[in-house]
Amino acid sequence: MPRVRTELSSGPSVVEYLRTGSGEGVVLVHGTGATPEGNFGHLIDTLRPRHTVVAPFLSGAGTTTDTGAPLTVGDLARQVIAAADDARLTRFHLVGHSLGACVAAAVAALSGDRVRSLVLHAGWATSDTRMTAQFALWRRLLAADTELLARMVLLTAFRATAPHFRDAAAFEREVAGFAAMFRPEGTARQLLLDEEVDIAGLLPRVTAPSLVIAGTDDTVVPPYHQERMAALIPDARLTHVAAGHAFPFESPEWFAGLVTEFIAGRGPQRTARPPLADPALPS
């Protein structure tokens, strides 16, 4: 996969990213402990016939490297922008899941008219006490045993009707798959950032047509967080789906349909604002 060098607040980073397909650009931003293919496999397959799909591996995932310093939303936003630049995407649609939604929102706020449209699933503007406690617990589980965290994620991020709950063998297969996806040190750094997100001040700067997706059964990042995001983003469209936090995993066709429909329509035109200067990235 291609790689690109960029500068983070703590020093240099080399960002691995997926690039596939051809056509109008779409940039995908994965969530905590995940990978582009893990979060967006079906969506990538859906988009690639008509779009150039670019999906960076954020610090803590893939072979992306950095200084090892604590992560910031601004740092991850720099990685996303670096991948889009290296792929020569002048303008692009932007999709983010969970922590990736927070990062995608920051990219959109800082990139002005460069972002054609923005789709955010399961994101949040500011980490609250409950989320901080939750992600701190996840870090402790991860430090003890990646399998324990995998079990916790499967039990909390998915709805009770998810297919892997139908029999014990299916559940154990999913546990093994999730445990293998986690990179202990990298995932721990992402979880620490999850505890500290605060992008509320950036969201009013978003000018791209925006769709915010909230899962009514999401207990990891409850829907009131997406409702707040939608309220802070000018003219954002908010849609509730009967899904949990793992909506892109549980219902990939439904999720891909929402994304592609919004990308095709693009929403109302907004007054373009110039990109913010790099120093305005959140620290």
PLY file of the C-alpha trace (Angstrom):
ply
format ascii 1.0
element vertex 283
property float x
property float y
property float z
element edge 282
property int vertex1
property int vertex2
end_header
0.00 0.00 0.00
1.16 3.59 -0.54
2.76 5.57 2.28
3.24 9.27 2.80
5.32 11.27 5.26
3.75 14.09 7.25
4.47 16.13 10.37
2.46 15.73 13.55
2.57 17.99 16.59
5.18 15.67 18.12
7.28 15.03 15.01
7.31 12.98 11.80
4.83 10.29 10.82
4.70 7.89 7.88
1.08 7.11 7.01
0.02 3.92 5.27
-3.18 4.25 3.29
-5.45 2.18 1.08
-6.14 3.48 -2.41
-8.48 1.75 -4.84
-10.96 2.51 -7.62
-11.26 5.53 -9.87
-13.50 8.56 -10.08
-14.57 11.25 -7.66
-12.64 10.91 -4.40
-14.03 9.47 -1.18
-11.90 9.41 1.98
-12.81 6.94 4.74
-11.65 7.34 8.35
-11.77 4.25 10.56
-12.48 4.00 14.27
-10.60 2.86 17.36
-8.75 -0.44 17.13
-9.91 -0.95 13.56
-8.59 -0.81 10.01
-10.09 0.62 6.81
-11.09 -2.82 5.56
-12.36 -3.86 8.99
-14.65 -0.84 9.31
-15.59 -0.27 5.70
-15.06 -3.48 3.70
-18.48 -3.54 2.04
-18.53 0.22 1.56
-15.13 0.11 -0.18
-16.41 -2.58 -2.55
-19.54 -0.51 -3.22
-17.65 2.71 -3.92
-14.64 1.55 -5.93
-16.38 1.12 -9.34
-17.21 4.85 -9.45
-14.92 6.48 -6.93
-11.29 6.76 -5.96
-11.34 5.46 -2.39
-8.60 6.58 -0.01
-8.51 5.27 3.55
-5.55 6.02 5.84
-4.44 3.77 8.66
-4.46 6.16 11.60
-1.64 6.03 14.14
-2.00 2.78 16.02
-3.19 0.84 12.96
-1.45 -0.89 10.09
2.18 0.07 9.48
1.65 3.78 10.14
4.44 5.12 12.35
4.97 8.22 14.46
6.95 9.33 17.51
4.81 7.39 19.97
3.60 10.55 21.72
-0.01 10.84 22.91
-2.37 11.28 19.96
-4.56 14.30 19.25
-7.48 14.75 16.89
-5.36 17.33 15.08
-2.59 14.79 14.52
-4.97 12.24 13.05
-6.56 14.94 10.89
-3.10 15.73 9.51
-2.69 12.07 8.59
-6.00 12.04 6.73
-5.14 15.21 4.82
-1.67 13.87 3.99
-3.18 10.71 2.47
-5.67 12.73 0.42
-2.88 15.01 -0.78
-0.62 12.11 -1.72
-3.49 10.48 -3.64
-3.97 13.80 -5.48
-7.53 14.32 -4.37
-8.19 18.01 -4.85
-11.72 17.64 -3.47
-13.35 14.63 -1.86
-16.27 13.23 0.07
-15.45 12.28 3.65
-16.86 9.45 5.79
-15.95 8.67 9.41
-16.97 6.06 11.97
-16.69 6.55 15.77
-13.29 8.15 16.54
-12.95 8.41 12.77
-16.10 10.54 12.71
-14.49 12.96 15.18
-11.37 13.12 13.01
-13.38 13.48 9.80
-15.38 16.34 11.29
-12.14 18.10 12.22
-10.78 17.59 8.70
-13.96 19.06 7.22
-13.86 22.03 9.59
-10.25 22.75 8.68
-10.45 22.12 4.93
-13.11 24.57 3.79
-14.67 23.86 0.40
-12.26 21.00 -0.29
-14.69 18.54 1.35
-17.64 17.89 -0.97
-19.79 16.14 1.63
-19.43 14.70 5.11
-20.97 11.56 6.62
-20.42 10.97 10.34
-21.50 7.79 12.12
-21.31 7.32 15.90
-19.17 10.38 16.49
-19.14 12.83 19.36
-18.19 16.43 20.03
-16.83 16.14 23.57
-15.97 13.12 25.70
-18.11 13.07 28.84
-17.66 11.34 32.19
-19.37 8.14 31.10
-17.29 7.81 27.95
-14.07 8.53 29.80
-14.88 5.78 32.32
-15.84 3.38 29.56
-12.71 3.84 27.46
-10.48 3.75 30.55
-12.02 0.35 31.35
-11.39 -0.79 27.78
-7.73 0.19 28.14
-7.45 -1.88 31.30
-9.02 -4.87 29.57
-6.69 -4.44 26.61
-3.66 -4.34 28.91
-4.79 -7.55 30.59
-5.77 -9.54 27.49
-6.84 -8.48 23.98
-9.43 -11.25 24.03
-11.14 -9.63 27.02
-11.49 -6.36 25.14
-12.77 -8.20 22.08
-15.49 -9.80 24.19
-16.43 -6.46 25.74
-16.65 -4.76 22.33
-18.79 -7.53 20.88
-21.13 -7.42 23.88
-21.54 -3.64 23.88
-21.07 -2.44 20.30
-23.45 -4.92 18.65
-27.18 -5.33 19.08
-28.45 -8.38 20.92
-29.87 -9.68 17.62
-26.47 -9.68 15.85
-25.80 -12.94 13.95
-22.78 -13.88 16.06
-24.99 -14.19 19.14
-27.00 -17.04 17.58
-24.56 -19.73 18.67
-21.42 -20.00 20.77
-19.16 -21.04 17.90
-20.06 -17.95 15.86
-19.43 -15.72 18.85
-16.01 -17.26 19.50
-15.05 -16.77 15.84
-15.90 -13.09 16.13
-13.93 -12.81 19.37
-10.86 -14.27 17.66
-11.25 -11.93 14.69
-11.56 -8.81 16.81
-8.72 -9.82 19.12
-6.47 -10.30 16.09
-7.38 -6.86 14.73
-6.38 -5.00 17.90
-2.77 -3.82 18.16
-2.33 -3.47 21.93
-0.03 -0.44 22.04
-1.68 1.39 19.15
-5.24 0.66 20.25
-4.39 1.84 23.77
-3.18 5.17 22.38
-6.39 5.57 20.41
-8.49 4.72 23.46
-6.66 7.36 25.48
-7.59 9.90 22.81
-11.20 8.69 22.93
-11.26 9.80 26.56
-10.14 13.34 25.66
-11.94 14.34 22.45
-13.16 17.93 22.33
-14.01 19.23 18.86
-17.11 21.23 19.78
-15.39 24.47 18.84
-14.57 23.20 15.35
-17.98 21.87 14.34
-19.59 25.25 13.54
-16.80 25.72 10.96
-18.00 22.78 8.84
-19.39 24.02 5.54
-19.80 20.74 3.65
-23.26 19.18 3.32
-23.31 16.87 6.32
-25.17 13.72 7.34
-24.92 12.61 10.97
-26.01 9.01 11.63
-27.09 7.99 15.14
-27.78 4.41 16.22
-30.76 4.27 18.54
-29.26 1.22 20.26
-25.71 2.56 20.49
-24.54 2.16 24.08
-20.88 2.91 23.32
-21.49 6.42 21.98
-25.18 7.03 22.73
-27.27 8.96 20.19
-27.39 12.15 22.23
-23.78 12.66 21.18
-24.69 12.59 17.49
-27.66 14.83 18.15
-25.27 17.38 19.65
-22.89 17.07 16.70
-25.75 17.68 14.28
-26.86 20.71 16.28
-23.36 22.21 16.13
-22.76 21.61 12.40
-24.61 24.22 10.32
-27.58 22.72 8.45
-26.53 19.14 9.18
-29.02 16.39 8.47
-29.53 13.95 11.36
-30.87 10.44 10.81
-31.54 7.78 13.43
-31.16 4.11 12.54
-32.22 1.06 14.53
-28.66 -0.09 15.09
-25.87 -0.26 17.61
-22.39 1.22 17.53
-21.25 -1.45 15.08
-23.77 -0.43 12.40
-21.22 -0.65 9.52
-20.37 -4.24 10.61
-23.90 -5.41 11.41
-25.74 -3.90 8.45
-23.08 -3.14 5.82
-25.52 -2.88 2.91
-27.75 -0.45 4.80
-24.79 1.64 5.90
-23.32 1.72 2.38
-26.71 2.70 0.98
-26.99 5.69 3.31
-23.48 6.83 2.40
-23.81 6.43 -1.36
-27.25 8.05 -1.43
-25.95 11.09 0.45
-22.83 11.33 -1.71
-24.97 11.23 -4.85
-27.29 13.96 -3.61
-24.64 16.03 -1.86
-27.25 18.14 -0.08
-27.71 21.92 -0.24
-24.89 24.16 -1.36
-23.14 26.09 1.39
-21.15 29.28 1.43
-17.54 28.20 1.02
-15.00 29.19 3.63
-11.26 29.05 3.13
-9.31 26.31 4.91
-8.12 27.18 8.39
-4.39 27.65 8.83
-2.59 24.58 10.14
-1.88 26.11 13.59
-5.64 26.02 14.28
-5.57 22.24 14.43
-6.63 21.08 17.89
-3.69 20.18 20.10
0 1
1 2
2 3
3 4
4 5
5 6
6 7
7 8
8 9
9 10
10 11
11 12
12 13
13 14
14 15
15 16
16 17
17 18
18 19
19 20
20 21
21 22
22 23
23 24
24 25
25 26
26 27
27 28
28 29
29 30
30 31
31 32
32 33
33 34
34 35
35 36
36 37
37 38
38 39
39 40
40 41
41 42
42 43
43 44
44 45
45 46
46 47
47 48
48 49
49 50
50 51
51 52
52 53
53 54
54 55
55 56
56 57
57 58
58 59
59 60
60 61
61 62
62 63
63 64
64 65
65 66
66 67
67 68
68 69
69 70
70 71
71 72
72 73
73 74
74 75
75 76
76 77
77 78
78 79
79 80
80 81
81 82
82 83
83 84
84 85
85 86
86 87
87 88
88 89
89 90
90 91
91 92
92 93
93 94
94 95
95 96
96 97
97 98
98 99
99 100
100 101
101 102
102 103
103 104
104 105
105 106
106 107
107 108
108 109
109 110
110 111
111 112
112 113
113 114
114 115
115 116
116 117
117 118
118 119
119 120
120 121
121 122
122 123
123 124
124 125
125 126
126 127
127 128
128 129
129 130
130 131
131 132
132 133
133 134
134 135
135 136
136 137
137 138
138 139
139 140
140 141
141 142
142 143
143 144
144 145
145 146
146 147
147 148
148 149
149 150
150 151
151 152
152 153
153 154
154 155
155 156
156 157
157 158
158 159
159 160
160 161
161 162
162 163
163 164
164 165
165 166
166 167
167 168
168 169
169 170
170 171
171 172
172 173
173 174
174 175
175 176
176 177
177 178
178 179
179 180
180 181
181 182
182 183
183 184
184 185
185 186
186 187
187 188
188 189
189 190
190 191
191 192
192 193
193 194
194 195
195 196
196 197
197 198
198 199
199 200
200 201
201 202
202 203
203 204
204 205
205 206
206 207
207 208
208 209
209 210
210 211
211 212
212 213
213 214
214 215
215 216
216 217
217 218
218 219
219 220
220 221
221 222
222 223
223 224
224 225
225 226
226 227
227 228
228 229
229 230
230 231
231 232
232 233
233 234
234 235
235 236
236 237
237 238
238 239
239 240
240 241
241 242
242 243
243 244
244 245
245 246
246 247
247 248
248 249
249 250
250 251
251 252
252 253
253 254
254 255
255 256
256 257
257 258
258 259
259 260
260 261
261 262
262 263
263 264
264 265
265 266
266 267
267 268
268 269
269 270
270 271
271 272
272 273
273 274
274 275
275 276
276 277
277 278
278 279
279 280
280 281
281 282
